[in-house]
Amino acid sequence: MRLLFTLLLAPFFVFAQQKYQLTGSVVEKGNTAIPGASVFLEGTTMGTQTDANGHFSLKNIPAGRHRLVASMVGYVPKMVLIDFPGKTSELTFSLEEDNKTLAEVRVVGTQDKTWEKQFRAFEKGFLGESYSKKEVYITNREVVDFTENEEAFTAKATQPLQIVNKTLGYKITYFMDNFEKTNSLTAYKGLASFEKLVPEDARQERRWQRNRVEAYEGSMKHFLKALVENRLEEEGFNAYLLKPEYLNNLRRGLFFDRNNERHVVFKAPDLVGAISPDGLTTLEWRIPMEIVFNKKRVARPIFMDAPYPYTILIPKGLIQVTNAGDLMNPYSIEMRGEMGKIGMADLLPLDFDINQP
């Protein structure tokens, strides 16, 4: 079974009625202003640019802890953790020049068949296994280069990747730290900034809304939100803890068969631990979990009696979740199965609200 980690540096959101504002500047060495720099909350649609004097103002920030990023082509992005409400209302970013040179940007020609083959493999691992290439694509392919050996296939980008997603209606700027693919694992991590595309008409806007809801339903975000709210069954999830000895010894049969002794029945409140003052929930979850999402169907189900998207989730450390269903540390859960196949083409911004798609 294919294994995929989608490793994003997810910020922590606690949505509330009250919103906040942050002002500041982006400068370089010598305190020289950097106009046109991007300042954004990582993983969201919330961002702005600095003016001619390097100043910025970011409004309508929800309460909670966020990863705030400042970036500019030719400089190393800088990220800080910031809390609202908090003591900080003004912030100065000092960016350092990137040591990478233009010579490192690969210029791709049609004759470079090896690179084209590598790029197709990268697209499949990075964007996902099921998407329309006419609607989801990277506009600056030439900034990606690859290293390949018997053990791993890796990719690096000399500049932020620009991804257009006309299926969900977003443009994504992705600062990729690294991408690695082995026989059993595809992993990538980085910083993402989302921008909503402008719809051509009301019909396209309605299509984007439907597709966003479709991407949300059955996702990790949806599952964790339902788990914390004790609404797994209502939201369409059948979930059971899996005895570790069965993790790599599953057989086709019946998912709901209670006589096979591989499952441990649980109630969601049993896994919900302490809640921090700012709303972060700790999950007391120690062994793998088998999940099906019974509101969708698949053509080739793993189990005869469960023709639904199937996933195994494996805890890898301390699991903390926001009220919106976002992981504080994406490294804390390993995904196998349907949830593990999700790539950037299916990714929603962290401030996506199912009630306001």
C-alpha positions as a Markdown table, in Angstrom:
| # | Residue | x | y | z |
|---|---|---|---|---|
| 1 | Met | 0.0 | 0.0 | 0.0 |
| 2 | Arg | 1.3 | 3.4 | -1.0 |
| 3 | Leu | 2.3 | 5.7 | 1.9 |
| 4 | Leu | 2.2 | 9.4 | 1.7 |
| 5 | Phe | 3.0 | 12.2 | 4.1 |
| 6 | Thr | 1.7 | 15.7 | 3.3 |
| 7 | Leu | 4.0 | 17.7 | 5.4 |
| 8 | Leu | 2.9 | 21.3 | 5.8 |
| 9 | Leu | 3.8 | 23.8 | 8.5 |
| 10 | Ala | 0.2 | 24.2 | 9.6 |
| 11 | Pro | -0.6 | 27.2 | 11.8 |
| 12 | Phe | -2.9 | 27.0 | 14.8 |
| 13 | Phe | -6.2 | 28.7 | 14.4 |
| 14 | Val | -8.9 | 29.3 | 17.0 |
| 15 | Phe | -11.7 | 31.1 | 15.2 |
| 16 | Ala | -13.5 | 33.8 | 17.2 |
| 17 | Gln | -15.7 | 36.8 | 16.7 |
| 18 | Gln | -13.0 | 39.3 | 17.5 |
| 19 | Lys | -10.4 | 40.1 | 14.8 |
| 20 | Tyr | -7.0 | 41.7 | 15.1 |
| 21 | Gln | -4.6 | 43.9 | 13.1 |
| 22 | Leu | -0.8 | 43.8 | 12.6 |
| 23 | Thr | 1.3 | 46.4 | 11.1 |
| 24 | Gly | 5.0 | 46.4 | 10.4 |
| 25 | Ser | 7.9 | 46.6 | 7.9 |
| 26 | Val | 10.0 | 44.3 | 5.8 |
| 27 | Val | 13.7 | 45.4 | 5.4 |
| 28 | Glu | 17.0 | 44.0 | 4.4 |
| 29 | Lys | 20.6 | 44.5 | 5.7 |
| 30 | Gly | 21.2 | 48.1 | 6.6 |
| 31 | Asn | 17.5 | 48.7 | 7.4 |
| 32 | Thr | 16.7 | 49.3 | 3.7 |
| 33 | Ala | 13.0 | 48.9 | 2.9 |
| 34 | Ile | 11.8 | 46.0 | 0.6 |
| 35 | Pro | 8.8 | 47.1 | -1.4 |
| 36 | Gly | 6.5 | 44.5 | -2.9 |
| 37 | Ala | 7.4 | 41.8 | -0.3 |
| 38 | Ser | 4.6 | 39.3 | 0.6 |
| 39 | Val | 3.5 | 39.0 | 4.2 |
| 40 | Phe | 1.0 | 36.2 | 4.9 |
| 41 | Leu | -0.4 | 33.7 | 7.4 |
| 42 | Glu | 1.0 | 30.4 | 6.4 |
| 43 | Gly | -1.5 | 28.0 | 4.7 |
| 44 | Thr | -4.3 | 30.6 | 4.4 |
| 45 | Thr | -5.7 | 33.1 | 2.0 |
| 46 | Met | -4.8 | 35.9 | 4.4 |
| 47 | Gly | -1.9 | 38.0 | 3.1 |
| 48 | Thr | -0.8 | 41.4 | 1.8 |
| 49 | Gln | 2.2 | 43.1 | 0.2 |
| 50 | Thr | 4.5 | 45.9 | 1.5 |
| 51 | Asp | 4.2 | 49.4 | 0.0 |
| 52 | Ala | 6.9 | 51.5 | -1.5 |
| 53 | Asn | 8.3 | 52.2 | 2.0 |
| 54 | Gly | 8.3 | 48.5 | 3.0 |
| 55 | His | 5.3 | 48.9 | 5.3 |
| 56 | Phe | 2.5 | 46.4 | 5.6 |
| 57 | Ser | -0.9 | 46.1 | 7.3 |
| 58 | Leu | -2.6 | 42.8 | 7.8 |
| 59 | Lys | -6.2 | 43.0 | 9.0 |
| 60 | Asn | -9.0 | 40.7 | 10.2 |
| 61 | Ile | -6.6 | 38.2 | 11.9 |
| 62 | Pro | -8.5 | 35.6 | 13.9 |
| 63 | Ala | -7.5 | 34.9 | 17.5 |
| 64 | Gly | -5.0 | 32.2 | 18.0 |
| 65 | Arg | -1.4 | 31.2 | 17.2 |
| 66 | His | -0.3 | 31.8 | 13.6 |
| 67 | Arg | 2.8 | 31.3 | 11.5 |
| 68 | Leu | 3.5 | 34.6 | 9.9 |
| 69 | Val | 5.8 | 34.7 | 6.9 |
| 70 | Ala | 7.6 | 37.4 | 5.0 |
| 71 | Ser | 9.0 | 36.6 | 1.6 |
| 72 | Met | 10.5 | 38.2 | -1.5 |
| 73 | Val | 12.2 | 36.7 | -4.6 |
| 74 | Gly | 15.9 | 36.9 | -4.0 |
| 75 | Tyr | 15.6 | 36.7 | -0.2 |
| 76 | Val | 15.3 | 33.8 | 2.2 |
| 77 | Pro | 11.7 | 33.7 | 3.6 |
| 78 | Lys | 11.4 | 34.4 | 7.3 |
| 79 | Met | 8.7 | 32.9 | 9.6 |
| 80 | Val | 7.7 | 33.8 | 13.1 |
| 81 | Leu | 5.1 | 32.5 | 15.5 |
| 82 | Ile | 2.7 | 35.1 | 16.7 |
| 83 | Asp | -0.3 | 35.0 | 19.1 |
| 84 | Phe | -3.5 | 37.1 | 19.0 |
| 85 | Pro | -4.5 | 38.5 | 21.4 |
| 86 | Gly | -0.9 | 39.2 | 22.5 |
| 87 | Lys | 1.6 | 41.9 | 23.2 |
| 88 | Thr | 2.7 | 42.3 | 19.5 |
| 89 | Ser | 0.8 | 44.8 | 17.3 |
| 90 | Glu | 3.8 | 45.9 | 15.2 |
| 91 | Leu | 6.6 | 43.7 | 13.7 |
| 92 | Thr | 9.7 | 44.2 | 11.6 |
| 93 | Phe | 11.0 | 41.5 | 9.4 |
| 94 | Ser | 14.7 | 41.6 | 8.4 |
| 95 | Leu | 15.3 | 39.4 | 5.3 |
| 96 | Glu | 18.7 | 38.1 | 4.2 |
| 97 | Glu | 19.7 | 37.7 | 0.6 |
| 98 | Asp | 19.4 | 34.2 | -0.9 |
| 99 | Asn | 22.8 | 32.8 | -1.9 |
| 100 | Lys | 21.3 | 30.9 | -4.8 |
| 101 | Thr | 22.2 | 32.3 | -8.1 |
| 102 | Leu | 20.3 | 32.5 | -11.4 |
| 103 | Ala | 22.8 | 29.9 | -12.7 |
| 104 | Glu | 21.1 | 27.3 | -10.4 |
| 105 | Val | 17.7 | 27.7 | -12.2 |
| 106 | Arg | 17.5 | 24.9 | -14.7 |
| 107 | Val | 16.4 | 25.9 | -18.2 |
| 108 | Val | 14.4 | 23.0 | -19.6 |
| 109 | Gly | 14.4 | 22.2 | -23.3 |
| 110 | Thr | 12.2 | 19.7 | -25.1 |
| 111 | Gln | 15.3 | 17.6 | -25.7 |
| 112 | Asp | 15.7 | 16.9 | -22.0 |
| 113 | Lys | 13.6 | 13.8 | -21.8 |
| 114 | Thr | 15.1 | 12.6 | -18.5 |
| 115 | Trp | 14.0 | 15.9 | -16.8 |
| 116 | Glu | 10.5 | 15.6 | -18.3 |
| 117 | Lys | 10.1 | 12.1 | -17.0 |
| 118 | Gln | 11.3 | 13.2 | -13.5 |
| 119 | Phe | 9.0 | 16.1 | -13.6 |
| 120 | Arg | 6.0 | 13.9 | -14.3 |
| 121 | Ala | 7.0 | 11.7 | -11.3 |
| 122 | Phe | 7.3 | 14.8 | -9.2 |
| 123 | Glu | 3.8 | 16.1 | -10.3 |
| 124 | Lys | 2.2 | 12.8 | -9.3 |
| 125 | Gly | 3.8 | 12.8 | -5.9 |
| 126 | Phe | 3.4 | 16.5 | -5.2 |
| 127 | Leu | 0.1 | 17.4 | -6.8 |
| 128 | Gly | -1.7 | 14.1 | -6.2 |
| 129 | Glu | -2.8 | 11.0 | -8.1 |
| 130 | Ser | -6.1 | 12.3 | -9.4 |
| 131 | Tyr | -6.5 | 15.7 | -10.9 |
| 132 | Ser | -7.0 | 17.5 | -14.2 |
| 133 | Lys | -3.7 | 18.6 | -15.8 |
| 134 | Lys | -5.6 | 21.2 | -17.7 |
| 135 | Glu | -6.9 | 22.8 | -14.5 |
| 136 | Val | -4.1 | 22.2 | -12.0 |
| 137 | Tyr | -0.6 | 23.0 | -13.0 |
| 138 | Ile | 2.8 | 24.6 | -12.0 |
| 139 | Thr | 3.5 | 27.7 | -14.0 |
| 140 | Asn | 7.2 | 27.9 | -13.3 |
| 141 | Arg | 8.3 | 24.3 | -13.9 |
| 142 | Glu | 11.9 | 25.4 | -14.8 |
| 143 | Val | 12.7 | 26.2 | -11.1 |
| 144 | Val | 12.5 | 22.5 | -10.1 |
| 145 | Asp | 15.5 | 20.2 | -10.4 |
| 146 | Phe | 16.0 | 16.6 | -9.3 |
| 147 | Thr | 18.4 | 14.1 | -7.8 |
| 148 | Glu | 17.8 | 10.4 | -8.2 |
| 149 | Asn | 19.6 | 7.3 | -7.0 |
| 150 | Glu | 18.6 | 3.7 | -6.0 |
| 151 | Glu | 17.3 | 4.8 | -2.6 |
| 152 | Ala | 15.4 | 8.0 | -3.2 |
| 153 | Phe | 14.1 | 10.5 | -5.7 |
| 154 | Thr | 14.3 | 14.1 | -4.5 |
| 155 | Ala | 13.4 | 17.5 | -5.8 |
| 156 | Lys | 14.4 | 21.0 | -5.0 |
| 157 | Ala | 13.0 | 24.4 | -6.1 |
| 158 | Thr | 15.2 | 27.5 | -6.5 |
| 159 | Gln | 12.2 | 29.7 | -6.3 |
| 160 | Pro | 8.7 | 29.4 | -4.8 |
| 161 | Leu | 6.4 | 27.2 | -6.9 |
| 162 | Gln | 3.5 | 28.9 | -8.5 |
| 163 | Ile | 0.5 | 26.5 | -8.7 |
| 164 | Val | -2.8 | 27.4 | -10.4 |
| 165 | Asn | -5.8 | 25.3 | -9.3 |
| 166 | Lys | -8.8 | 26.0 | -11.5 |
| 167 | Thr | -10.6 | 23.0 | -9.9 |
| 168 | Leu | -10.8 | 24.6 | -6.5 |
| 169 | Gly | -10.3 | 28.2 | -7.5 |
| 170 | Tyr | -6.9 | 29.1 | -5.9 |
| 171 | Lys | -3.5 | 30.2 | -6.8 |
| 172 | Ile | -0.9 | 28.8 | -4.4 |
| 173 | Thr | 2.6 | 30.1 | -3.8 |
| 174 | Tyr | 4.6 | 27.2 | -2.2 |
| 175 | Phe | 8.0 | 27.6 | -0.7 |
| 176 | Met | 9.2 | 24.0 | -0.9 |
| 177 | Asp | 11.8 | 23.0 | 1.6 |
| 178 | Asn | 12.2 | 19.5 | 0.1 |
| 179 | Phe | 10.5 | 16.7 | -1.7 |
| 180 | Glu | 11.5 | 13.0 | -1.4 |
| 181 | Lys | 10.1 | 9.8 | -2.8 |
| 182 | Thr | 11.1 | 6.3 | -2.0 |
| 183 | Asn | 9.5 | 2.9 | -2.6 |
| 184 | Ser | 7.2 | 3.3 | 0.4 |
| 185 | Leu | 7.1 | 7.0 | 1.1 |
| 186 | Thr | 6.4 | 10.3 | -0.6 |
| 187 | Ala | 7.1 | 13.3 | 1.6 |
| 188 | Tyr | 7.3 | 17.0 | 1.1 |
| 189 | Lys | 7.2 | 20.1 | 3.3 |
| 190 | Gly | 7.1 | 23.8 | 2.9 |
| 191 | Leu | 5.2 | 27.0 | 3.4 |
| 192 | Ala | 2.0 | 27.8 | 1.4 |
| 193 | Ser | 0.2 | 31.0 | 0.7 |
| 194 | Phe | -3.3 | 30.8 | -1.0 |
| 195 | Glu | -5.0 | 33.4 | -3.2 |
| 196 | Lys | -8.6 | 33.1 | -4.4 |
| 197 | Leu | -8.9 | 33.2 | -8.1 |
| 198 | Val | -11.5 | 35.5 | -9.6 |
| 199 | Pro | -14.4 | 33.5 | -11.2 |
| 200 | Glu | -15.4 | 34.2 | -14.8 |
| 201 | Asp | -19.0 | 34.0 | -13.9 |
| 202 | Ala | -21.5 | 32.8 | -11.2 |
| 203 | Arg | -21.5 | 29.3 | -12.7 |
| 204 | Gln | -17.8 | 28.9 | -12.2 |
| 205 | Glu | -18.1 | 30.3 | -8.6 |
| 206 | Arg | -20.8 | 27.7 | -7.8 |
| 207 | Arg | -18.6 | 24.9 | -9.3 |
| 208 | Trp | -15.6 | 26.0 | -7.2 |
| 209 | Gln | -17.8 | 25.9 | -4.1 |
| 210 | Arg | -19.0 | 22.4 | -4.9 |
| 211 | Asn | -15.5 | 21.2 | -5.5 |
| 212 | Arg | -14.2 | 22.7 | -2.3 |
| 213 | Val | -16.9 | 21.0 | -0.3 |
| 214 | Glu | -16.1 | 17.7 | -2.1 |
| 215 | Ala | -12.4 | 18.1 | -1.2 |
| 216 | Tyr | -13.2 | 18.8 | 2.4 |
| 217 | Glu | -15.6 | 15.8 | 2.9 |
| 218 | Gly | -13.7 | 12.8 | 4.0 |
| 219 | Ser | -10.4 | 14.7 | 4.4 |
| 220 | Met | -8.1 | 14.6 | 7.5 |
| 221 | Lys | -9.4 | 18.0 | 8.5 |
| 222 | His | -13.0 | 16.8 | 8.3 |
| 223 | Phe | -12.2 | 13.6 | 10.3 |
| 224 | Leu | -10.3 | 15.4 | 13.1 |
| 225 | Lys | -13.0 | 18.1 | 13.5 |
| 226 | Ala | -15.6 | 15.3 | 13.7 |
| 227 | Leu | -13.5 | 13.4 | 16.2 |
| 228 | Val | -13.0 | 16.4 | 18.5 |
| 229 | Glu | -16.7 | 17.3 | 18.3 |
| 230 | Asn | -17.8 | 13.7 | 18.9 |
| 231 | Arg | -19.6 | 13.6 | 15.5 |
| 232 | Leu | -17.9 | 10.8 | 13.7 |
| 233 | Glu | -21.0 | 8.8 | 12.8 |
| 234 | Glu | -23.0 | 11.8 | 11.9 |
| 235 | Glu | -20.3 | 13.1 | 9.6 |
| 236 | Gly | -20.0 | 9.7 | 7.8 |
| 237 | Phe | -16.9 | 8.1 | 9.5 |
| 238 | Asn | -16.7 | 4.6 | 10.7 |
| 239 | Ala | -13.5 | 4.3 | 12.7 |
| 240 | Tyr | -11.9 | 1.6 | 14.9 |
| 241 | Leu | -8.6 | 1.3 | 16.6 |
| 242 | Leu | -6.5 | -1.4 | 15.0 |
| 243 | Lys | -4.4 | -3.8 | 17.0 |
| 244 | Pro | -0.8 | -3.1 | 16.0 |
| 245 | Glu | 0.0 | -6.7 | 15.0 |
| 246 | Tyr | -2.6 | -6.4 | 12.2 |
| 247 | Leu | -1.1 | -3.3 | 10.7 |
| 248 | Asn | 1.0 | -5.0 | 8.1 |
| 249 | Asn | -1.0 | -8.2 | 7.9 |
| 250 | Leu | -4.4 | -7.1 | 6.6 |
| 251 | Arg | -6.4 | -9.4 | 4.5 |
| 252 | Arg | -9.3 | -8.7 | 2.2 |
| 253 | Gly | -12.6 | -9.6 | 3.9 |
| 254 | Leu | -15.1 | -7.7 | 6.0 |
| 255 | Phe | -14.3 | -4.4 | 7.5 |
| 256 | Phe | -17.2 | -4.6 | 10.0 |
| 257 | Asp | -16.5 | -8.2 | 11.0 |
| 258 | Arg | -16.3 | -8.1 | 14.8 |
| 259 | Asn | -15.1 | -11.7 | 14.9 |
| 260 | Asn | -11.7 | -11.1 | 13.4 |
| 261 | Glu | -10.5 | -9.5 | 16.6 |
| 262 | Arg | -8.3 | -6.9 | 14.8 |
| 263 | His | -10.5 | -3.9 | 16.0 |
| 264 | Val | -10.7 | -2.2 | 19.3 |
| 265 | Val | -14.0 | -0.2 | 19.5 |
| 266 | Phe | -13.7 | 3.3 | 21.0 |
| 267 | Lys | -15.8 | 6.4 | 21.6 |
| 268 | Ala | -14.5 | 9.7 | 20.5 |
| 269 | Pro | -14.5 | 11.3 | 24.0 |
| 270 | Asp | -12.1 | 8.5 | 25.1 |
| 271 | Leu | -9.4 | 9.9 | 22.8 |
| 272 | Val | -10.0 | 13.6 | 23.6 |
| 273 | Gly | -7.6 | 14.8 | 26.3 |
| 274 | Ala | -6.8 | 18.2 | 27.7 |
| 275 | Ile | -7.7 | 21.4 | 26.1 |
| 276 | Ser | -5.3 | 24.3 | 26.4 |
| 277 | Pro | -6.4 | 27.8 | 27.4 |
| 278 | Asp | -6.2 | 28.9 | 23.7 |
| 279 | Gly | -8.3 | 25.9 | 22.5 |
| 280 | Leu | -5.8 | 23.4 | 21.4 |
| 281 | Thr | -7.0 | 19.8 | 21.9 |
| 282 | Thr | -4.6 | 16.9 | 22.7 |
| 283 | Leu | -5.6 | 13.5 | 21.5 |
| 284 | Glu | -4.8 | 10.5 | 23.7 |
| 285 | Trp | -4.2 | 8.2 | 20.8 |
| 286 | Arg | -1.6 | 5.5 | 20.8 |
| 287 | Ile | -2.3 | 2.7 | 18.3 |
| 288 | Pro | -3.3 | 2.7 | 14.6 |
| 289 | Met | -6.8 | 3.4 | 13.5 |
| 290 | Glu | -8.8 | 2.1 | 10.5 |
| 291 | Ile | -11.3 | 4.5 | 8.9 |
| 292 | Val | -13.9 | 4.4 | 6.1 |
| 293 | Phe | -15.9 | 7.4 | 4.9 |
| 294 | Asn | -19.3 | 6.0 | 4.1 |
| 295 | Lys | -20.6 | 9.1 | 2.2 |
| 296 | Lys | -18.4 | 8.4 | -0.8 |
| 297 | Arg | -17.9 | 5.2 | -2.8 |
| 298 | Val | -14.8 | 3.8 | -4.6 |
| 299 | Ala | -14.6 | 1.4 | -7.6 |
| 300 | Arg | -12.1 | -1.0 | -6.0 |
| 301 | Pro | -12.8 | -1.2 | -2.2 |
| 302 | Ile | -10.4 | -2.9 | 0.1 |
| 303 | Phe | -13.2 | -4.7 | 1.9 |
| 304 | Met | -16.3 | -6.2 | 0.3 |
| 305 | Asp | -18.7 | -4.8 | 2.9 |
| 306 | Ala | -17.2 | -1.3 | 2.8 |
| 307 | Pro | -17.0 | 0.1 | -0.7 |
| 308 | Tyr | -15.8 | 3.4 | 0.7 |
| 309 | Pro | -12.6 | 5.5 | 0.8 |
| 310 | Tyr | -10.3 | 3.6 | 3.3 |
| 311 | Thr | -7.5 | 5.0 | 5.4 |
| 312 | Ile | -5.2 | 3.8 | 8.2 |
| 313 | Leu | -3.9 | 6.6 | 10.5 |
| 314 | Ile | -0.8 | 5.9 | 12.6 |
| 315 | Pro | 0.1 | 8.1 | 15.6 |
| 316 | Lys | 3.7 | 9.2 | 15.5 |
| 317 | Gly | 3.9 | 11.5 | 18.5 |
| 318 | Leu | 2.0 | 14.1 | 20.4 |
| 319 | Ile | -1.2 | 14.9 | 18.5 |
| 320 | Gln | -2.7 | 18.3 | 19.0 |
| 321 | Val | -5.7 | 19.6 | 17.0 |
| 322 | Thr | -7.4 | 23.0 | 16.5 |
| 323 | Asn | -11.1 | 23.5 | 16.7 |
| 324 | Ala | -11.1 | 23.7 | 12.9 |
| 325 | Gly | -9.6 | 20.2 | 12.6 |
| 326 | Asp | -6.0 | 21.2 | 11.7 |
| 327 | Leu | -3.0 | 19.4 | 13.1 |
| 328 | Met | -0.5 | 21.5 | 15.0 |
| 329 | Asn | 2.2 | 19.1 | 13.9 |
| 330 | Pro | 1.5 | 17.3 | 10.6 |
| 331 | Tyr | 4.4 | 14.9 | 11.4 |
| 332 | Ser | 2.3 | 13.5 | 14.3 |
| 333 | Ile | 0.1 | 11.3 | 12.1 |
| 334 | Glu | 1.2 | 8.9 | 9.3 |
| 335 | Met | -1.5 | 8.4 | 6.6 |
| 336 | Arg | -2.0 | 5.2 | 4.5 |
| 337 | Gly | -4.7 | 4.8 | 2.0 |
| 338 | Glu | -7.1 | 7.4 | 0.6 |
| 339 | Met | -6.1 | 10.3 | 2.9 |
| 340 | Gly | -2.5 | 9.6 | 2.1 |
| 341 | Lys | -3.1 | 10.1 | -1.7 |
| 342 | Ile | -4.2 | 13.7 | -1.3 |
| 343 | Gly | -1.7 | 16.1 | -2.8 |
| 344 | Met | -1.5 | 19.9 | -3.4 |
| 345 | Ala | -4.3 | 19.7 | -6.0 |
| 346 | Asp | -6.8 | 18.7 | -3.3 |
| 347 | Leu | -5.5 | 21.0 | -0.6 |
| 348 | Leu | -7.7 | 23.6 | 0.9 |
| 349 | Pro | -6.4 | 26.7 | 2.8 |
| 350 | Leu | -6.5 | 26.4 | 6.6 |
| 351 | Asp | -9.0 | 29.2 | 6.9 |
| 352 | Phe | -11.6 | 27.3 | 4.7 |
| 353 | Asp | -14.9 | 27.1 | 6.4 |
| 354 | Ile | -17.3 | 24.4 | 5.3 |
| 355 | Asn | -20.2 | 26.7 | 6.3 |
| 356 | Gln | -18.9 | 29.5 | 4.1 |
| 357 | Pro | -17.2 | 27.7 | 1.2 |
